[in-house]
Amino acid sequence: MEFKQPSLKELLAQRQTLQQQVTAARQREAELVLAEIVRKMREYQISLADLMGREHESQEVTTTPVPKYRDLQSGATWSGRGRAPHWIVDKNRDDFLVRA
């Protein structure tokens, strides 16, 4: 008995069919999980704030960091956090300090 390998066209059609089945199964399962989560939240009286964590409610809105350095030529500023801008790299940072 001879084994006939499927053609590329047949394999692509099978892949598309399987992908559609995977997508549909994922959607069905996600809906079931979401319904279970909502049911448990109602059962235990869990709010969205509880779910996100209690500290989330009391967190203050984050503000933009205060500039610590200023380039006098361009007026650009840098808080000293993260990667240093090109105008301060390899230079004495004290020369760029913002004076209050």
Sequence and secondary structure as in RCSB ss.txt:
>XXXX:A:sequence
MEFKQPSLKELLAQRQTLQQQVTAARQREAELVLAEIVRKMREYQISLADLMGREHESQEVTTTPVPKYRDLQSG
ATWSGRGRAPHWIVDKNRDDFLVRA
>XXXX:A:secstr
       HHHHHHHHHHHHHHHHHHHHHHHHHHHHHHHHHHHHTT  HHHHH HHHHH          EE TTT 
 EE S SS  TTTTTS GGGGB   
